[in-house]
Amino acid sequence: LNGAGREYVGYVGGTFQALIMAASLIFGGWTDHSRKYYFVTLTMLIFGAFGLSICNVNLDADAGGDLRLWLLVVAVLAGPLQPISTELGVEVVYPLSENTVLVIQQLFSNFLSAAFIPVFKALKDIQTNVHVGKDGSPLGGEVPQYTFSFYLLIVIHASATIYFATFNGTYLRYEAELEKKAKKDAERERLIAEHRSQYGSVGGGLN
């Protein structure tokens, strides 16, 4: 966080996690109610890429305050992606068990996170000492650490967004729920019709 003290970094990190949890509850609840999993996920991916780009600009400009603010914005935009994408996975692979989907999603997300962290750390010092002019000559100056890692993160995020935009699945669980509801409604209508017919015939016999 651009040279901030450890205590301040702890405050920012705690706020980051708190915003992730709050945003997950808010966006997750609304998405479960509306069933717009694809729309919400794609929107968050797009705005998350935008937020990461602004973070990288602020990092390169050495704008510490703006960088911290936009990191918190990224927490709100990207934090709910994991629970919402899990629910989307459950929707499209129904009747596969929800626990199976959750385990697979958690396995791959945690594995990729653990795999990429050392990569980003290894690339943190690339081009940190030189600015290059239009003619290719070095201009001096210094680029902050993790600038190249941020570029790589943005590329990965943008690539995932483009790939996800091609998604053309079907909400199988939602369709199954609608089908069950339609069967229950049809059965209820049938029972009501039989009930009315039975009582109507009894009333006609008494007359």
C-alpha angles and dihedrals in degrees: 000000000000098000098317117157122264093250092052091047088054091054092049092046092050091049089048092056093043091053091049091054094044093047091047091054094046100042093035093053093048092047093050089052096046098034090219094137096144095047094047094045094049092046092051092048092053096046090041090058089049091050092049090051091054090048089054092049090051091046091052091046090050089236098154098177095049091045092056092047093051092046087060089049089053088052089058093045100042102027098078093049095090099055093038093049089049091055089047089053091051090051096052100041097045128172087036111107117272089225091056092053091047093050093049092047093047092046095054096039093050093043093051092045091052091045097050099044093072089045093053090045092051091051097045095102099046111128092353094134105043138058114196123217127221091269092052096255120133115257099188124232126112134267115213120251118271092027092121090042089055090051089053092048090052091050092050092047093047091048091051090049093052091047092048091050088067091060112127104172132141128241094239096171092051091048090050090051091050090049092051091047091050091051092049091049091049091049091049092050090049092051092047090050092049091047092052092045092050095049091042092056091047091051091049091051092053091052 
